[in-house]
Amino acid sequence: MPLWLQGALESAQAAIISAVVVLLPIIVVWATNGFQNRNIDALARLGGQAWLLIHGVPLQLSGVAPAAASQTGSGFLSLTPLGLTLIPFSLAWRAGRRLARASYTDQLWQALLGSWGVYLAFAGATGFICRTADVGINLWAAMLIPLIPFGLGMVVGARRESGSWSRLIGVDAVDWIARTSQHSRWAGSYFGSAAKAGFVALMAALTGSALLLTADLLIHWTQVIEVYEGLAAGAVGGAALTIAQLGYMPNLVIYALAWSSGAGISLGVGSHAGPLDTAVGPLPAIPVFGALPAGSLDFAPAALGLAVLAGILAGWWFLREGENHFDEWLSIKVKARWFTATVSTLVLGSLIGVVSGALAAGLAWLTRGSAGIGRLTDIGPDPLWTGVWVAGEVAVGVVVGYAAGPWLEHRQKLREADLDALEYDGDRA
């Protein structure tokens, strides 16, 4: 079939499957009399609103009292559950792979245009139909914002299937790089490796934050259970609440990163939680809030070392990459090695720190939002301060990791030599 038609069918399939997955838990709660409004049209609109929310579309809660709205300054529900956003992203990733497999070089744009056009129409129709007196939806936002996670998933899937950008869009990057000067190639390798190292630092910091969040949940598991018992939501209600919290689990990991960096997180207007200071007001009865660190936090400042450790790993990784061409260039220009090594390492730490800080700020911006009710109009980390804290800590770690890298490499070579000797002795025996 024509590529635009195949793209349209893949897009329609992804939209319908994601809508069904989102609607199923709501139907189960509705079937067990979990909602006051038992009308089918109200159920369908609620499912459509949830579908738009997981795509990042803000919902205007018009049911908030005017006085309260004037005090909070916002009536929008804009907290996107990134864990549930993975549903349309994964379906788009699968569709992108299928379309790349069916397309020749330079033809993928036809499939993408057909696909994105259908998804835009589906999202716009959902926003138009699901508007109510209590929940307002901007139609332009409903049409365009869902294309961001869906389009990103398709591009990533198509790139994964094609194996290179040259096969995907017909641009031979290798040939273009070969026509540039040697200095340009060295500069590109240096900055490219630094960007990868910044990504490595961020991923390491997120991994540490996930472990920190897991340990915190285990330590405060009793408080979490007490909140569940106090809600008395029943089996179905408890399961639905758990699914919703799992949907926000990636958000909580990023909150843990911001908390451990020292920037802290906001849990409502006037509330702030961090390892250096905590001042939190009343919170809604959500079980995961029972795991919020409280009381005497004598060892909390040790969490600041998490991003530093991530920077040490990134510095070591960059050393193993062997692309520090700025240090080589500086060594040619200046003969004082103590000066060139110090300057190049400090510049490298700053560069990798800026990359990781910018990425952390972007994640903080994605997870910051409003619940649209009362004080809960300011939830999440501050993107600017999260980026600044993460950048500074990673930069310190990179300097340490890059400086200690030769010693670490020497120790690893000694271990490898010992293993080779043991294997040789074993073969002789």
C-alpha positions in Angstrom: 0.0 0.0 0.0 1.1 3.6 -0.3 3.5 4.7 2.5 1.2 7.5 3.7 -1.7 5.1 4.0 0.5 2.5 5.9 1.7 5.3 8.2 -1.9 6.4 8.8 -3.0 2.8 9.7 0.0 2.3 12.0 -0.9 5.6 13.7 -4.5 4.8 14.1 -3.6 1.4 15.6 -1.3 3.0 18.1 -3.8 5.6 19.1 -6.6 3.0 19.7 -4.4 0.6 21.6 -3.1 3.3 23.9 -6.6 4.6 24.5 -7.9 1.1 25.4 -4.9 0.5 27.8 -5.7 3.8 29.6 -9.4 3.2 29.6 -9.3 -0.4 31.1 -8.5 0.6 34.7 -11.1 3.4 34.6 -13.7 0.9 33.4 -12.9 -1.5 36.2 -13.3 1.3 38.8 -16.5 2.4 37.2 -17.9 -1.2 37.1 -17.3 -1.5 40.9 -19.3 1.8 41.6 -16.1 3.8 42.1 -17.6 6.9 40.5 -20.6 9.0 41.4 -21.5 9.7 37.8 -22.4 6.3 36.2 -23.1 7.7 32.7 -21.3 6.0 29.8 -20.5 9.4 28.2 -18.9 10.6 31.4 -16.8 7.5 31.5 -15.6 7.9 27.9 -14.8 11.6 28.5 -12.8 10.7 31.6 -10.8 8.1 29.6 -10.1 10.7 26.9 -8.9 13.2 29.4 -6.6 10.7 30.9 -5.3 9.8 27.4 -4.5 13.4 26.8 -2.9 13.9 30.2 -0.4 11.0 29.7 0.6 12.8 26.4 1.4 15.9 28.4 -1.7 18.0 27.5 -2.7 20.2 30.5 -6.3 20.1 31.7 -8.0 23.2 33.0 -9.9 22.3 36.2 -12.8 24.8 36.1 -14.4 23.3 39.2 -11.9 25.0 41.4 -13.5 27.8 43.5 -12.8 31.3 42.1 -11.4 32.5 45.4 -9.0 29.5 45.7 -8.1 29.9 42.0 -7.2 33.6 42.5 -5.0 32.6 45.5 -3.1 29.8 43.7 -2.9 31.5 40.3 -3.6 28.3 38.4 -6.3 25.8 37.8 -4.4 23.5 35.5 -3.6 19.8 36.0 -0.3 19.6 34.2 1.6 16.8 36.0 2.4 14.3 33.3 2.8 10.7 34.4 5.9 9.9 32.4 5.6 6.2 33.2 2.3 6.1 31.4 3.7 8.2 28.6 5.8 5.2 27.7 2.7 3.5 26.4 2.2 5.7 23.3 6.0 6.1 23.0 6.5 2.3 22.8 3.7 1.9 20.3 5.1 4.7 18.2 8.6 3.1 18.5 7.1 -0.2 17.1 5.3 1.7 14.3 8.5 3.6 13.4 10.4 0.3 13.0 7.7 -1.1 10.8 7.5 1.9 8.6 11.3 2.1 8.3 11.3 -1.5 7.2 8.7 -0.7 4.5 10.4 2.4 3.2 13.3 3.0 0.8 15.8 5.7 1.6 14.4 9.3 1.3 10.8 7.9 1.4 10.2 7.7 5.1 8.8 11.2 5.2 5.7 10.1 3.3 4.9 7.5 6.0 5.7 10.0 8.8 3.4 12.7 7.4 0.5 10.2 7.0 1.1 8.9 10.5 1.4 12.3 12.2 -1.7 13.6 10.4 -3.9 10.8 11.7 -2.6 11.1 15.2 -3.1 14.9 15.2 -6.7 14.4 14.0 -7.3 11.7 16.7 -5.9 13.9 19.5 -7.8 16.9 18.3 -11.1 15.0 18.1 -10.4 13.6 21.6 -9.9 17.1 23.0 -13.0 18.4 21.3 -15.3 15.6 22.5 -13.9 15.3 26.0 -14.3 18.9 27.0 -16.7 19.4 29.9 -17.9 22.2 32.1 -15.4 21.1 34.8 -12.5 20.2 32.6 -11.4 22.6 29.8 -9.0 21.5 27.1 -7.2 23.8 24.6 -7.7 22.3 21.2 -4.4 23.5 19.8 -2.6 21.9 22.8 -4.7 18.7 22.4 -3.7 18.4 18.7 0.0 19.3 18.8 1.4 18.2 22.2 0.6 14.5 21.7 2.7 14.6 18.6 5.8 15.2 20.7 6.0 11.8 22.5 4.5 10.0 19.5 6.7 11.6 16.9 9.8 11.1 19.1 9.0 7.4 19.5 8.5 7.0 15.7 11.8 8.7 14.9 13.7 6.6 17.5 12.1 3.4 16.3 12.9 4.2 12.7 16.5 5.1 13.5 16.8 1.8 15.4 15.5 -0.2 12.5 17.5 1.5 9.8 20.8 1.4 11.8 22.0 4.8 10.6 20.7 8.3 9.7 22.1 7.9 6.1 19.8 5.0 5.4 16.9 6.8 7.1 17.0 10.2 5.5 19.7 9.8 2.8 22.3 12.0 4.4 25.7 10.3 4.5 27.2 11.8 7.7 30.5 9.9 7.2 31.1 11.4 3.8 30.2 14.9 5.1 32.7 14.5 8.0 35.4 13.2 5.6 35.2 16.4 3.6 35.9 18.6 6.7 39.3 19.5 8.0 41.3 17.5 10.5 40.9 20.2 13.1 37.1 20.2 12.6 37.0 16.4 13.0 39.1 16.6 16.2 36.9 19.3 17.6 33.8 17.4 16.7 35.1 14.2 18.4 36.0 16.2 21.5 32.6 17.9 21.9 30.8 14.8 20.9 32.6 12.7 23.5 32.0 15.4 26.1 28.3 15.3 25.3 28.2 11.5 25.6 30.1 11.8 28.9 27.5 14.3 30.2 24.7 11.8 29.2 26.7 9.0 31.0 26.8 11.2 34.1 23.1 11.9 34.0 22.2 8.3 33.6 24.5 7.3 36.5 22.9 10.0 38.7 19.4 8.8 37.7 20.4 5.2 38.5 21.7 6.3 41.9 18.5 8.3 42.5 16.3 5.3 41.6 18.3 3.2 44.2 17.9 6.0 46.7 14.1 6.2 46.1 13.8 2.4 46.4 15.7 2.4 49.7 13.5 5.3 51.0 10.3 3.4 50.1 11.5 0.3 51.9 12.5 2.2 55.0 9.1 4.0 55.2 7.0 1.1 53.9 5.0 1.0 57.2 4.0 4.7 56.7 3.0 4.0 53.1 0.8 1.0 54.2 -0.8 3.2 56.9 -1.9 5.7 54.3 -3.4 2.9 52.2 -5.3 1.6 55.2 -6.6 5.0 56.1 -8.0 5.6 52.6 -10.0 2.3 52.7 -10.3 2.3 48.9 -10.8 -1.4 48.6 -9.0 -3.8 46.3 -10.0 -2.2 43.1 -9.5 1.4 44.3 -6.2 0.5 45.8 -5.1 -1.2 42.6 -6.1 1.9 40.6 -4.2 4.1 43.0 -1.1 1.9 42.7 -1.2 2.0 38.9 -1.5 5.8 39.0 1.5 6.0 41.4 3.5 3.7 39.2 2.8 6.0 36.3 4.5 8.8 38.2 7.4 6.6 39.3 9.8 8.2 36.6 8.8 11.6 37.9 9.7 10.5 41.5 13.1 9.3 40.3 13.8 12.8 38.9 12.5 14.3 42.1 14.9 12.1 44.0 17.7 13.4 41.7 16.8 17.0 42.4 16.5 16.3 46.1 19.9 14.6 46.3 21.6 17.3 44.3 20.7 19.9 46.9 18.2 21.9 44.8 15.3 20.2 46.5 11.7 19.9 45.3 8.5 21.9 45.9 5.5 20.0 47.3 3.0 22.8 47.1 3.1 26.6 47.5 5.4 27.4 50.4 6.7 23.9 50.8 10.2 22.7 50.1 12.0 19.4 50.7 15.8 18.9 50.3 18.8 17.4 52.1 19.8 20.7 53.5 16.5 22.1 54.6 12.9 20.8 54.7 9.7 22.8 55.3 6.6 20.9 54.1 3.0 21.8 54.8 0.0 19.4 54.8 0.0 16.9 51.9 -2.9 15.0 50.4 -3.4 11.3 51.5 -1.3 9.8 48.7 0.5 6.7 49.9 3.9 7.5 48.3 4.0 10.8 50.2 4.3 8.7 53.4 7.9 7.9 52.3 8.9 11.6 52.3 12.0 11.9 54.5 11.1 13.8 57.7 12.5 14.5 61.1 16.2 14.7 61.9 18.1 14.2 58.6 21.7 14.2 60.0 23.1 12.1 57.1 21.0 13.7 54.3 23.9 16.0 53.1 25.7 12.8 52.1 23.3 12.5 49.3 25.1 15.5 47.6 27.8 13.0 46.7 25.6 11.1 44.4 26.0 13.4 41.4 29.7 13.7 42.3 30.1 9.9 42.0 28.3 10.1 38.6 30.8 12.7 37.5 33.7 10.5 38.5 32.3 7.7 36.4 31.8 10.1 33.4 35.4 11.4 33.8 36.8 7.9 33.8 34.6 7.1 30.8 35.9 10.1 28.9 39.5 9.0 29.6 38.8 5.6 28.2 37.2 7.2 25.1 40.6 8.8 24.3 39.2 11.9 22.6 40.7 14.7 24.7 42.0 16.6 21.7 41.8 20.0 23.5 44.5 18.7 25.9 46.6 17.6 23.0 46.3 20.9 21.2 47.0 22.9 24.4 50.1 20.7 25.0 51.5 21.7 21.6 50.9 25.4 22.3 52.2 25.5 25.9 55.1 23.4 27.1 54.3 23.6 30.9 52.5 20.2 31.4 51.3 21.1 34.9 49.5 24.1 33.4 48.0 22.4 30.3 46.8 19.3 32.3 45.1 21.5 34.9 43.4 23.8 32.4 42.3 21.0 30.0 40.8 19.0 32.9 39.0 22.0 34.4 37.6 22.9 31.0 36.5 19.2 30.5 34.8 19.1 33.9 33.0 22.4 33.1 31.9 21.2 29.7 30.6 17.8 30.9 28.9 19.5 33.9 27.1 21.9 31.6 25.8 19.1 29.4 24.6 17.0 32.4 23.1 20.0 34.1 21.2 21.1 31.0 19.8 17.5 30.6 18.8 17.5 34.3 17.1 20.9 33.9 15.2 19.5 31.0 14.0 16.5 33.0 13.1 18.8 35.9 11.0 21.0 33.5 9.2 17.9 32.2 8.2 16.7 35.7 7.3 20.1 37.2 3.7 21.0 37.1 0.4 21.7 38.9 -2.3 19.5 40.4 -4.7 22.5 39.9 -6.2 22.4 43.4 -5.4 24.5 46.5 -1.7 24.7 47.4 -0.7 21.9 44.9 -0.1 24.3 42.0 3.6 24.2 42.4 5.0 20.6 42.5 8.4 19.4 41.4 12.0 20.6 41.2 13.0 24.0 39.9 14.7 23.4 36.5 17.2 26.2 36.8 18.5 25.3 40.3 18.4 21.6 39.6 20.6 22.2 36.5 23.0 24.4 38.4 23.5 22.0 41.3 23.8 18.9 39.1 26.3 20.7 36.8 28.5 21.9 39.6 28.6 18.5 41.3 29.2 16.5 38.1 32.0 19.0 37.1 33.8 18.3 40.4 33.4 14.5 39.9 34.7 14.7 36.3 37.8 16.5 37.5 38.4 13.8 40.1 37.5 10.9 37.8 39.7 12.1 34.9 42.6 12.8 37.2 42.3 9.4 38.9 41.6 7.6 35.6 45.2 6.6 34.9 45.6 5.0 38.3 42.3 3.2 37.8 43.4 2.0 34.4 46.7 0.8 35.8 44.9 -1.2 38.5 42.6 -2.7 35.9 45.5 -3.8 33.7 47.1 -5.4 36.7 43.9 -7.4 37.4 43.7 -8.4 33.7 47.3 -9.6 33.8 46.7 -11.6 36.9 43.7 -13.3 35.2 45.7 -14.0 32.1 48.4 -15.6 34.2 45.9 -17.8 36.1 44.4 -18.9 32.8 47.8 -19.7 31.4 48.7 -21.7 34.5 45.4 -23.6 34.2 46.0 -24.4 30.6 49.5 -25.8 31.4 48.1 -27.9 34.2 
